[in-house]
């Protein structure tokens, strides 16, 4: 525990300008990011008597070992810089919202030649229009099924679409009129794109004009005695109205607004958001967070608005920020956040608290949803926190550690019959996987099935890099530039990327038994590292091996600590296998095509992507090869002649099962047992 007075800035050294500040721990890791209208009074408030601070704030300042700041011109710039730093450094003492579940969205892939309508989850992609999020995927599919009658946009996967083009027959939806069948040329690419854009306009709420146009066309068809056309238009209008009825009108004035409500207690908070477009609820989402910093409702609202609108690209921001944003409490001051939202939208945004009428009633509904979400989350979270804490404590007790291992790193070696040797490093913090800090290694110093030497090499490389970065940045002081001024970020490389091994683990786990543990211990001793606990987990009996011990530590099968160690080991195994398979597949596929004259890397990748595997590529005709973009007839003839004259290489054999592993891209789907990993001392690698 650090004394805040040891790193308190000198009197008068803190400017009074707006700015953003960072607290770092003893290893230089950013643990808190904040902003201030005036830096001096805000930072000075952290260095008062600890008894006068909020408990969470006191924990933060005693964990920190240094503080630094950046001056900006306006409060809006401070807001933007604070958000970018929170996303970049992921500080442990900042409020971090996480989705209480994964919400599906309706997506239209306008970035493709023939746009496709589908259900998507996760991060947004450039060039794709999104609508939602929705509470359930089935709700999206019901709406799409109704709209496909009027807007027959393709919904099939790229594989189905490609096969339909090859055989010249559409899928079932093309026969029943729910797809315009661009795969067989019933409509052109421009006509199909027009259908997709009309679909997007309808989903965006521009429904009135389209319905009126259909009604006029229906009346004209009836007047011209084209009764079949009129009946079809009548049915289309009915389908559109049924789709619209699924989203009831909640605001009579066709308002575009986002409503945000917060439910909180002393430790946690839940945020619920309703997206209202054209007076109808078009989407709903929710977040939960631990209140790791001293923050009130207005502060939670500000963080939620940053999370909601800050991560999208410019096109998505213009569409996602509505004209009105209704909140339960206004950030203080509210001017910077209002100006920031207006800048994202490109026009004035009304940020306010609803006082009366339909909007206040709808806000009460959103608030009830937030309270229910918090209650449900606490029910799940209680057992989850208890289990993880018990698991870490059981590991500390079994290994006789001084404290629970908050950061665990695990290493695994993977190869196939001694070739393509790779290693993986996975990181768990507070019992949860931290995938952004996973690392993988290529082992090139020697060949053969020597997992012990490979383990020694990878541990040496990881901690040698850690020592180098610690020497460069300094463990206890804020790093300095060549001119003696404080560095902007001591844990960043020259090109701005984060350094990889700046933080040591409390516990190092290796996949294997006594030999692997001994190799890892030897690597640590050679580097003079004696403050990192070490153990190995053998697969066969799930025994925990400690350095220099003749007998393993056997944890009960029902132990939460053993379960956590197994999860860490299995994740390292999975990460290593994935990397090893990708290297093996690239080596085998590239080796066949490297010797083809006139075939560069770009066209090799185009061929493999088009056909999927070398087996299919060998069977392709010259005309089929010419269909690949960038492949002319002369090149196609050269490729076909080279592959037909070459006999396929002998297939690899799985040493564990004796099964034959197919070549090319198909090999990447081989069973997990196809790649050997580190094994306990009782087993042969």
N, C-alpha and C positions, 0 to 999 in steps of 0.2 A: 504494500500500500504506500503510495507516494504522498509526500507532503506538498500541498499546492503552493506553499510559500517558496519551494525550491525552484519552481519554474515561473513564478509570477513576473510579468513584464515590469520593467523599471517604471517608476512614476513619470508620467508625461510622455512615455514612449508610444502609447496607444493613441491613434488619431481619433478625431471626433467625426470623421466622414462616414458615410454609409459603407458597409462592407460585409464580407463573409469570413468566418473564422473556422479553424479546424483544431480540435484537440487530438493529440497523438499519444499512444501508450509508449512503454519503454522500448518496444521494438520498432517504433516509427509508424505503427499502423494507425490510420485515422479511425477514431472511435466516436467522434461527434462532429457534426457540421451545423453551424447556425448562421443567421444573418441578423443585422442590426441596422437601424436608422442612424445610430451613432455608436461606433464601436467602443469608445472609452467607457461610458457608463455600463454598457451591457457586459463587457468582459470583466470590469471591476466587480460586478455583482457575483461572479463565480469565486472570488478570492476573499470572501468574508468568512466569519467564524462558521465552521462546519455545522455547528448546532443550529444555525439559522437557515441552513439550506434544506430544500426538500430532500428526502432520503435518496431518491434516484439521482438527483443532481449531485449530492455529496458522493455517491458511489462513482459517478463519472469523473469528477475532478480528482478523486484519490486514485483512480485507475490511470488517469492521464499522466504524462511525463513532460509534455511541452504543449505550447499553443502558438499558433501562427495565424495571420490574417491577410486578406487581400482587399484593398480599397477599390471601390467602384464609384461611378458618377451618380447613379440614381438608385432608388429603392427597387425599381423594376429590374435593373441589372442585377442587384443583389438577389432578388427572388429567382431569376433565371440561373445564376451561378450556383446558388444553394441547391436547386433541384439537380443540376448536372453533376455536382459533386456527390450528392447523396446517391444518385444512380451509379456513379463511377466507383466510389469507395465502399458503399454498403456499410455505413458505420453502425456498430452494434447498439449504440445508445440513441439512435434516431428512430422516430416512428416510421415503421415500414409496413404498409398495407399489403396484405396478401389475399387473394380471392378465396372466399369461403367455398367455392366450387368452380369447376370449369364451365364457362357459359358458351353454348354454341351460337354461331352467327350464320346468317344467310349471306353467301358470297357469290359474286358474279365476276368471273375471271376475264375482265376486259383486256388484259394484257396478252391474251391468246388470239390466234387468227379466228377461231370459232369459239366465242365465249361460252362458258359452261356455268350452270347454276348448281351449287352444292352447299352442303353444310360444312362449316369449318370451325375449328377451335384454335386457340393459341395466338401467336403474334401475327400482326397484319403484314401482308406482302404488298409490295409496290405494284400499282396497276390493277388492283382488285378492289371492287366496290363491296362494302360490307353493310349489312342491315341487321340491327339487333343491338346487343345480345338478347336472346330469348331464354325463357326459363327451361324449355325442354326441346330436344331435337325433333320430337314427333310433331310439335306445333309448327315448326318450320316446314316439315315435309307435307303436312296437311295443306298449308297455305300454298306451297309450290304446286301441289297436285291440282288445286283449283285454278291456279293462274296459267298452268301449262296449256290449258285449253285455248286461252286467248293469246298467250305468248309462248309458242312452242319452241323454246330454247333448249338446246341439248343439255342433258344431265348425266350423260354416260362418262365413264372414266376414259382417260387417253388411250388405254389399251383396247377397250371395246370400240372406241371410235376408229382406231387404226385398223383393227381387224375388219370392221364393217367396210372401210374404204378398200381394203384388199380384196374382199370377197364380192363387193358390189351389192350387198343387201343390207338394208337398215335393220336396227333392232326392233323389238316389239313396239316401243313407244312411237317409232316412225310409222308403223302400220296403223296404229289406232289414233293417230293425229295429235299426239302429245309431244311430238318432236318434228321440227321442220326437215329433218334428215339431210343436213348439209353434207354428211359423210358420203352420200351417193349422188350429190349434185342436184337435189330437188330445189334447193335455194342456193344462191351465191353467197360468198363470204360477206359481202356488203349487206345483202338482205338479212342474213342471219344476225349480223351485228346491230342492224336497226331494230330487230326484235328484242335483242338483249338490252338495248338502250331504252326502249319503251318499257320493258320489264322494270328496269332500274327507276325510271321516272314514276311508275305506278307505286313501287315500294317506297319511294321517297316522299309519297303523300300527294303527288300531283295527279289526283284521281278524277276530279270534277270535269275537267276539260275532256279527258279521254272518254269518260262515260257519255258525255253529251255528244261527242263525235260519233260514238257507236250507235247511239239512239237515232241521230240524224241519218246515218247510213241505213239503219233498219227501216226507217220510215220511207226513205227513197227506194229501197228494194221492194217494199210492199206496194208503193205507188206504181212501180214498174212491173208489178206482178211477178217478181222474182221471189216467190214465197219460200223456197228452200234456203236462199241466202238470208232472207229476213229472219227465218226461224233459227238459223245458225247464229246470227248476231244477237237475237233475243236470248239464246242460251248462254252466249258469251257474257252478256250484261248480267245475267243472273249469277254466273260463276264469280264475276268480279264483285258483285254486291255481297255474296256469301263470304268471300275472302275478307272484305272490309268489315263485315259484322264480327269477325273474330277479334278485332281490336275495337272495343267499345269507345265511344267518344267520352272523354273525361273533362275536356275544356272546350266550351261551346264556341269560343272565338278562334278556333283553328290555330292555337298558339304552338310555337316551337319553343320548348323549354326543357331544362334538366332540373329535376328536384332531388335534393340531397338531404338526407336525415342521418342523425348520429344517435346511437344508444351507447352509454358508457357506464363503467363503474370505476373503482380505484385502480384496477390493474389492466383492464382491456376495454376496447371500444369496437363497435361494429358500425359500418357505414352502408347505407342502402341508397341506390340511385335509380330513379325512374327517368327514362328517356321518352319525352312526349314530342311527337312530330305531327303537325296538322291536327292537333287536338286529341290524338290517339296515343296510347302507350305503345311505343314501338320496341321497347327493350327495357330490361331490368338487370342490375348486377349488384353485387355486394362485396365488401371487404371487411376483414377483421384485423386488429393490430394489438400488440402488447404496448402498454403505455410506459415505455422504457425511459421517457423523458417527462419532465414536469410540463404538461400541456393541458390547456383548457379546451372547451368545445370549439371556440373560434380557431384555435391552433389546429385542431383536428380537421376542421373544415378547410383550412388553408392547405394542409398537407394532402387532403383528398383531392382538391382541385388541381394541385400540381400533378398528382398521380394520374388523374383522369384525362387531363388535356396536354400534359407536358411531353408524353412519349411518342405522339404521332408525328408523321411527317407533315410538311406544310399543306399538302392537298387534303389530308385527312383532318388537320386542324380546322381548316376553313369549313369543312362539312360537319365536324363533330361539335364545335362550339356553337350553341344555339343563341338566339336573340336574348333569351332570359335564362338566368341561373338562379334558382330559388334555394335558399339555405336556411338552417335554423339559427345561425349566429354569424355575424359579419366579422371577418378578420380585422384586427386593429393594428395599424390603420388599414382601411379597405381600399384606399386609392390605388396603391401599387398593384394589387391583385386584379382590380377592375381594369386598370390600364393594360395589364399583361393579357387578360382575356380578350379585350378589344383589339389588341395588336394581333393576336392569333386569328381572330375571326375576320379582321379587316374592316370592321364597323363596330359601332357602339354596342356593348353588352350590358344589360341591366342585371346587376348583382344585388339581390335584396332579400328581405325576409317577408313572406306573404302575410298579410294582416287580416284579410277577410275573403269571403266568397269561395268559389270553386277551388281556387289554388290553395287556400288554407286548408280546405277539407282534404284535398289530395295529398298535401304535405302531412296531414295526420295519418293517412293511410301508409305513406312511406315510412313514417316514424314507427308505426306498429310493426311493419316488416323488419325494421332495424332491431327493434326490441326482441322479436322472435328469433332473428338470426343470432343475436348475442346469446340468448338463452340456449339455443341449439349448439352453438360453438362451445360454450362453457361445459356443456354436458360431454362433448367429445374431447375437449382439450384437457379436462381434469385428469382423465385416465392416461392421456398421452404424455403429459408433463410428468406425472408420477412415475410412469413406466420408464421413461428416458432417464430421469434422475436416479431411479433405483438401479438401472443397468450400469450407469457410470459409477455409482458408488460401489456396486458389486465388483466391477473391474478393479477399482482402486484398492478395495480390501483384499482381493485375491492376489494382486501383484504387489501388495504392500507399498503403494504409492503414497506420497505425502498429501496429495490432493487429487480430486477427480480429474481425469484427462479430458479437458474441454475440447482439445484439438487432437484428433487421431489421424495418422497417416498410415496407409497400408500399401505395400509393394508386392507385385506379382510378376513372374517371368513366364513368357509364352513363346513357343516355337513349334515347328512341324519337322520332326526327324532331324533336329539340329539346324534347320535353315530358317531364315527370317526371324532371328531372335529379337524379341522386343520386351519391354517392361512397362508396367503401368504404375501410377501413383494416384490414389484416391484420397480424398480428405473428408472427414466427418467432423463437424463442429457442433457441440451440444447435442450429440447423438443424431444429427441430421446431415445428409450428404450435401457437400458444398461443391457442386459440379464445376463452378467457374474456376476452381483451383486444381482440378484434375490435371495431371501431366502424363505424357508418354515418352518413352525413350527407345532409341535404336541401339542395339548392342552390336558393335562392329569389330570389337577388338579381337575376337576369336570365333571359331566355328565349333559346332558340336553340342551335345546335350550336357552342358556343364552349368546347371542352374546355380550352383554355389558361387562360382566365379562371376556369373552374371549378376547375382544379387550383390556381391561385394562391389562390383563396378557401379551399379546404379545407385547404391547407397552413398558411395564415395562421391559420385557426381552431384547428387542432390545436396549433400551437406557441404561439399567444397564450394558450391555456388552460394549457399547460405552464408558461409564465412566470408566470401568475397564481397557480397552485398552488404554485410554488416560492417566490414571494414570501410567500405566506400561511404556509407551513410552515417556511421556512428551509432552506437546502441543507445546512448543516453542523451545525446545532444541533437539539436535540430541541425540537419545537414547544411553545409555552406557551399556557395559557389566559389569559383577561383578568386573573386574579388573580396571575399569575406562576408558578403551579404547572404541572408537566409535563402536557401534554395526554395523554389516553388513547390517541389515535391521530391523528397529524397529517395522515394521508392519508385521513381519512374526512370525509364531509360531515355536516351537522347532523342529517340523518335516519339516519345510520349507514351509508349506502351508500359504497362505495369511490370515491374520486375517479378520474377517467377518464384523465388525461394527466399523471400525476405522474412518469413515467420517460421520458427521451429515448432514442432509438435510437442505435446506433453507425453504422448505415447506413440511409439513406432511399432507397427505390426508387419511381420513378413509372412507370406504364404509358404509354409513349410515347417520342418522340424528342426532338430538340433543342428544339422550342417548349415542350413540357411541362417539360423539365429547366430551361430558362431561367426559366419561370414559378415553379417551385418554388424555384430559387435566389434569385430576386427577393423572394419571400415571406420566406425565411430572412434575407436581408440587411436587409429592412425591420424585422425584429424583433431584429436584432443577434445572431443565432445563427450562430456560426462553428465550432462543435465537432462538427457532425453531417455525416458524409460523404453525398454525394448522387450518384445515377446514375439513368439511365432505360434501360428495355429496350424496344427497338422490335420490333414483332411480325414484320414481313416477313422480315427477315434475321437476327433475334435479335442485333442489335447493341447494345452497351452504350455509352450516351452519357454523357459527363461534362460538367459546366458549363464553358462557355467554350472547349471544344475543337471544332475544325472536323472532326476525323476521329473515328469511333467506335473503341472498343476491341472487337476481335473475338476472342472466346474460342473455342477449338477445339470442334467439335461433340461430341467425346467428353469434354469437360471436366465434372468433377463440380460445379465452381463454376457453370457455365452452367446445368446441370441444376437446381441449387438455386434460382438466380434465376428460372428458368422456373416452377418449382413455386410460388414466392412470388407471381409475377405472375399465374399461372393461378388461384391461390386468391383473390387480390384480384378478378380478373375474375368468378369464380363468385359471390363474395359480393355484388358490386355488381349483377350481373344478377338474382340472386334478389330483392334488395330492390327493384330497379326494376320487376320484373314484379309483385311484390305490390302496389306502389303503383298501377301501371297497372290491374291487375285491380280493386282496390277503387274506383278513380275511375270506371271504366266501369260497374261493376255498381251502385254507389251512385247514379250520375247518373240512371239509368233510373228508380229507385224513389223518389228524393228528392221528386219533385213529386206523388206519390200522396197525396191527403188522408187523414189519420187513420192513416198508416203510420209508426210510429216506428222508431228504430234497432233495438230488440230484435226486432220482428216482421219488419223487412227482413232481418236476419241469419237468422232462423228460416226464411224463405222460401228464401233462397239456399242455406242448408245442406240443406234438404229436397230441393230440385230440382237443385242442383249448378251450374246456369248459367242465365243469362237466356234462352237459347234454349229450354230446357225449360220455364222458368217461363212464357214467352209461350204455349206450346202447351198449358198446363194448363187444365183445365176448372174451373168454379166449385166443383164437388164435390171435385175433387182439391185445390184451394186450401183448402177447409174442413177437409181432413184434417190440415193443419199445425197443431200446437198453438198456441193463442192467436189464430187467424184465424177470425172468425165469418163468417156468410154475407154480411152487408152489406159487411164489409171485403173479402171475396173477390170479390164482384161489382164493387166499386170498382177493385180491382187488375186484374181481367180486362178491364174496360172501358178502363182507362187504358193497358194494354199493347197491347190489340188496336187501339186507335185511333192508336197511335204507330208509325210506320214505323221499322225498325231503322236505326241510324246506319250511315254508309258504313264498310266494314271498313278496318282499317289495312293498309298494304302494307309488306312487308319490303323496305327499300331495297336490301338486298344481293342478294336473290334474285328479287324481284318477286312472291313468293308472298303470298296473302291470309291475314291472321291473323284467326282467328275471334274473336268478342267474348266477353265475360263470363269465367267461370272457365276456359273452354277456352283462352283466350288465354295463360293462365299456363303452358301446356305448349308454347308455341311454341318453335321452334328457338332456340339460343343466338344465332344471327346476327340474330335479330329486334331485338335491342337493340344500339345502337351503343356502342362503348367508345372510350377514347382510342386514338389511332393514331399510328404514327411519322410523322416529318416528310414521308416520301415518299408518304403515303396521305391521302386525304380522309376526315375523320371521318364 
